[in-house]
């Protein structure tokens, strides 16, 4: 069993008077607010970088997408690990990827690759994802310290 209490998806069904049923499968990491915001960031990065110059396809477009993806993916992978220390290690990588993306957005602004409005939207989403990820890191760190302090 991983840090999130289980590896498999959970299904939630909703029915209206037996006429129509919808089953939604949710993976455990999808409940993590930091992952939700990072996922939103990935989608936004993909959307906005589609408009960047073709000569940046293998440069800043690819790197910004990789950094955003890495932030979300490391939360997913870390949530399946045994123990708080291992999960924090993945969250640390996630935070690093978000900071890398911050520099890419700064460079994109300086190079005029996107409108100020789009870059501000990306930066606001990135900042929110970073705060949520850092808070998750801190909360897991505290839980880990409490577990270490307990008598065995």
C-alpha positions in Angstrom: 0.0 0.0 0.0 1.4 3.4 -1.0 1.4 6.8 0.8 -2.2 7.5 -0.4 -3.6 4.4 1.2 -4.0 2.2 -1.9 -2.8 1.9 -5.4 -6.0 1.1 -7.3 -8.7 3.4 -8.6 -11.9 3.9 -6.8 -15.2 4.0 -8.6 -18.0 6.3 -7.7 -21.5 5.8 -9.2 -24.3 8.2 -9.5 -27.8 7.2 -10.6 -30.9 9.3 -11.1 -34.0 7.2 -10.2 -32.4 4.2 -11.9 -32.6 5.8 -15.4 -29.0 6.8 -16.0 -25.9 5.8 -14.2 -22.4 7.3 -14.5 -19.4 5.6 -13.1 -16.4 7.7 -12.6 -13.1 6.1 -11.8 -10.7 8.1 -9.7 -7.1 7.3 -9.0 -5.9 8.1 -5.4 -3.5 10.8 -6.6 -6.5 12.7 -8.2 -7.6 13.7 -4.7 -4.4 15.6 -4.1 -5.0 19.3 -4.6 -1.4 19.9 -5.6 -1.7 17.3 -8.3 -5.0 18.8 -9.5 -3.3 22.2 -9.9 -0.2 20.8 -11.5 -2.4 18.9 -14.0 -4.3 22.1 -14.8 -0.9 23.7 -15.4 0.2 21.0 -17.8 -3.0 21.4 -19.8 -2.5 25.2 -19.9 1.2 24.9 -20.9 0.3 22.6 -23.8 -2.5 24.9 -24.9 -0.4 28.1 -24.8 2.8 26.7 -26.2 0.9 25.6 -29.4 1.1 29.2 -30.4 4.9 29.6 -29.9 7.2 29.7 -32.9 7.9 26.5 -34.7 11.6 27.0 -34.2 11.0 26.5 -30.5 9.3 23.1 -30.9 12.4 21.2 -29.7 13.6 24.0 -27.4 11.4 26.0 -25.1 8.1 24.4 -26.1 9.4 20.9 -25.3 11.3 22.0 -22.2 8.3 23.9 -20.7 6.0 20.9 -21.4 8.5 18.5 -19.8 8.9 20.7 -16.7 5.1 21.0 -16.2 4.5 17.3 -16.9 7.3 16.4 -14.4 5.7 18.5 -11.7 2.5 16.5 -11.9 4.0 13.1 -12.7 6.3 13.3 -9.6 3.4 13.9 -7.4 1.7 10.8 -8.9 4.8 8.6 -8.5 5.6 9.9 -5.1 2.1 9.2 -3.8 2.6 5.5 -4.4 5.9 5.2 -2.5 6.3 3.7 1.0 6.9 6.2 3.6 6.9 10.0 4.0 10.6 10.4 3.2 10.3 8.9 -0.2 7.2 10.9 -1.1 8.9 14.1 0.0 11.8 13.3 -2.4 9.4 13.2 -5.3 7.7 16.4 -4.1 11.1 18.0 -4.0 11.6 17.1 -7.7 8.1 18.5 -8.4 8.9 21.8 -6.8 12.2 22.0 -8.7 10.3 21.4 -12.0 7.9 24.2 -11.1 10.8 26.6 -10.5 12.4 25.5 -13.8 9.1 26.4 -15.5 9.2 29.8 -13.8 12.5 30.6 -15.6 11.2 29.3 -18.9 8.2 31.6 -18.6 10.5 34.5 -17.8 12.6 33.8 -20.8 9.5 33.4 -23.0 8.3 36.8 -21.8 11.7 38.4 -22.5 11.8 36.8 -26.0 8.2 37.9 -26.7 6.9 34.3 -27.4 3.5 34.9 -25.9 1.2 37.7 -24.8 1.7 39.2 -21.4 -1.8 38.0 -20.5 -1.1 34.4 -21.3 2.2 34.4 -19.5 0.6 35.9 -16.4 -2.1 33.2 -16.5 0.6 30.6 -16.7 2.7 32.1 -14.0 -0.3 32.5 -11.7 -1.2 28.8 -12.2 2.4 27.8 -11.7 2.7 29.8 -8.5 -0.5 28.3 -7.1 0.7 24.8 -8.0 4.0 25.5 -6.3 2.4 26.7 -3.1 0.1 23.7 -2.9 3.0 21.3 -3.6 5.2 23.0 -1.0 2.4 22.8 1.6 2.0 19.1 0.8 5.7 18.7 1.3 5.6 20.5 4.6 2.6 18.6 5.9 4.2 15.2 5.0 7.5 16.4 6.6 5.6 17.2 9.8 3.8 13.8 9.7 7.2 12.1 9.2 8.7 13.9 12.2 5.7 13.0 14.4 6.1 9.3 13.4 9.8 9.4 14.2 9.1 10.9 17.7 6.6 8.2 18.6 7.9 5.4 20.9 8.2 2.1 19.0 
